Structures are given as structure tokens and as C-alpha cells.
Amino acid sequence: MNMSFNLNALLRDNIRKLVPYSSARDEFKGEASVWLDANENPFGSPLPHDYNRYPDPLQHQLKHKLSKIKGVPAEHMFLGNGSDEAIDLLYRAFCTPQVDNVILVPPTYGMYEVSANINDIAVRKVNLTNDYQLNLDGIAEAIDQHTKLLFICSPNNPTGNSINAQDIETILVNFNGIVVIDEAYINYSKQKSFTQALAEFPNLVILQTLSKAWGLAALRLGLAFASKEIIEVFNKIKPPYNINQATQDLVLEALDGVDIINEWIKATVAEREVLVSKLATLAQVEHITPSDANFVLVKLSEPRALYAYLVEQGIIVRDRSKVTLCEGCLRITVGTKPENERLLEAIQTFYN
Ligand SMILES: *Cc1c(COP(=O)(O)O)cnc(C)c1O
């Protein structure tokens, strides 16, 4: 439990006072046969399906279906144009530019820092430990009265490991700002999601996405789970129609595919273990971080030359060799079995 958290005190003044935009769809929500309130084209769209009407600003149907899959009530859910939108809205809701700060724990997902920079919010970095866990003492020291947000990515990108849940709870209990847990890779993890801890922690925001395990990266749908009060803040400041109708329609359809998604998750985890065990046999591989995600961070000799060689072979991995605490590492996404085999052959050829 966190007893001293005060959402109203944490919000930026301008956001607390904000009178939100009221769209045509906010002002009349019932049934009607003649819609002349939103300056839409009444004839239709030059497409097989009509998209001439503005979409539901709060995506009720979609949230209802997601809520059953995720086991979280719709009132605790925000949908964004990718997780990126939720990250940006968190800064805009809670952080006053040039006054407030955010704590980041590198090496981690790059968007947290870029979004802080866009919003002119100071970043305080407290590196992860050598085994990629939280430095709790360092974090406690870095927090001051202007620290409004703290991002934790678990499983972490680019390292792939999960962050110790007990440590995350320690922060949730002791920090009176917002703790954001980014669970983009939770479907591949042995750890359980923090979604069932929402009732316990009023300062908890969980991010998930349909861009990874769900195979819908191009549709741009990110989820945020939080208290009803925090979700109301998101809804107040988001662009009114942030999730387009094509995305809402296609995701509704895709959500019937839970079975195939679960098969793909199992296949990816199995392939990850094959890839790890084969990489581990190579003398030039120095370390592989145990992964709970659909990628592995591998420390190996001549990472930049290997990266360049793989590009020549038409195989693209992520060069993380210049990133703090990831020196000498490549981040490799787990592909299909034939893709992983091609990768392994190319790596062997390079070293031979
Ligand atoms: C890929 C990824 C996301 C997904 O972002 P979207 O904007 O939803 O596509 C979020 N967080 C992390 C850590 C990621 O690696």
C-alpha cells in the first residue's frame, strides 16, 4: 500500500484546471438517423467500407473486449496511438517543463528519454546494476520533490531480463510520484503482470502494447492500465479521436485470434531457447543475458564488424555495442526457425 500518494498534488496546474475539448460525439451520444453535428461527408468514403463518421473517442467496444482478455475493467484502461502516446501524455499530465524531473534506469527503452526531451523535462539517470536490476539506493538518492515519474521496463529492452518484482514493489510503496511499468514484452515472460496490483497502488501505471506478441505493430495500439482517476486524466488530455476507426475495427477482429497468438508466443519462446543454446556453443560469444522477451542481448567479439557483415547478408539485428552497460552487445530478435538458422549460419561463417 502507498498511503501518501496524492494525484491532485502531482498533476500540473494547467492540466488540473483544463477544460477539455468537447467533440460532437461527446455532446450527443444516443441513437439517431440524421447526423448533422460533426461536418462529416454524408455520402460515404471512396472505399469498400465507409469511414466518413468520426470514431468512438473512448473506444467502448474495443475496451470491452480487451478488458476480458486482460482481466482489467475498462474504466482502468486507456488506449493510445501506440505506447508512445501514453508515454507522452504522462509527461504532459505530470511534468512541468524546466521544473520537474523523471527518473530513468538505463540501459532501457529509448523513447522515455526522447519524450522527456521533447517535453523539456530533466532526466535523472540511475543505471541498472551489472546484472541489470534496479539500484534502489541510487534511485532513492536521485528522487527529490520535483520527481514526478519513474519508468521501469520489465522485461527490459534492450537487455531482455525481467526486473525483480519485489524491488518494483519497494518503489511503488515508497515513491509518491507515478511508477510506470512498461510490460511491452510481458507475453513472453515467466513473470506475472502487475495488472492485478492496480487496486493496491494508486501511483501505478502499466503500459502494454499490441505491437509485439499480438503482431499488430502497424495498427498502433498501446494500452495503459491505472486507477480510474489517472485514466480520467489521460482521457481529458488526449487528442479526441486518437484511435482511428480502421484500427478499432481491425483490432476487434484480431482479438478473436487469442489461440494463434498463444501458439506464436510458445513457438517464439521455444525458438529463443534454441537460439540461446546454439549461440552459447560459439567461442566468440562471451555472454547471453537470460531473456524473458522475444529477443536476446548477446555479448560477442567484434560486434560492429559482425553487424556490418550480417547487413551484407541481408540480416538486420540491432547494434547496442555503444550503449552503456551493453558494450560489445548485439540485440537479436527471435525470428522464425529458418530465419534463426540463417542468422546462426551467417554468424558462424563470419567467425570462421
Ligand atoms: C516495442 C516497445 C514498445 C511498443 O511501443 P508501441 O508504440 O506500442 O509500438 C513499448 N515499450 C517498449 C519497451 C518496447 O520495446
Ligand as a Chemical Component Dictionary entry (heavy atoms), coordinates in Angstrom:
data_LIG
# 
_chem_comp.id                   LIG 
_chem_comp.type                 NON-POLYMER 
_chem_comp.pdbx_formal_charge   0 
_chem_comp.three_letter_code    LIG 
# 
loop_
_chem_comp_atom.comp_id 
_chem_comp_atom.atom_id 
_chem_comp_atom.alt_atom_id 
_chem_comp_atom.type_symbol 
_chem_comp_atom.charge 
_chem_comp_atom.model_Cartn_x 
_chem_comp_atom.model_Cartn_y 
_chem_comp_atom.model_Cartn_z 
_chem_comp_atom.pdbx_ordinal 
LIG C1 C1 C 0 8.328  -2.023 -28.701 1  
LIG C2 C2 C 0 8.164  -1.363 -27.397 2  
LIG C3 C3 C 0 7.018  -0.622 -27.088 3  
LIG C4 C4 C 0 5.914  -0.510 -28.087 4  
LIG O1 O1 O 0 5.653  0.752  -28.493 5  
LIG P1 P1 P 0 4.385  0.989  -29.428 6  
LIG O2 O2 O 0 4.404  2.481  -29.539 7  
LIG O3 O3 O 0 3.180  0.482  -28.686 8  
LIG O4 O4 O 0 4.597  0.258  -30.707 9  
LIG C5 C5 C 0 6.893  -0.055 -25.846 10 
LIG N1 N1 N 0 7.852  -0.213 -24.920 11 
LIG C6 C6 C 0 8.946  -0.929 -25.176 12 
LIG C7 C7 C 0 9.956  -1.119 -24.100 13 
LIG C8 C8 C 0 9.144  -1.512 -26.406 14 
LIG O5 O5 O 0 10.269 -2.206 -26.648 15 
# 
loop_
_chem_comp_bond.comp_id 
_chem_comp_bond.atom_id_1 
_chem_comp_bond.atom_id_2 
_chem_comp_bond.value_order 
_chem_comp_bond.pdbx_ordinal 
LIG C1 C2 SING 1  
LIG C2 C3 SING 2  
LIG C2 C8 DOUB 3  
LIG C3 C4 SING 4  
LIG C3 C5 DOUB 5  
LIG C4 O1 SING 6  
LIG O1 P1 SING 7  
LIG P1 O2 DOUB 8  
LIG P1 O3 SING 9  
LIG P1 O4 SING 10 
LIG C5 N1 SING 11 
LIG N1 C6 DOUB 12 
LIG C6 C7 SING 13 
LIG C6 C8 SING 14 
LIG C8 O5 SING 15 
# 
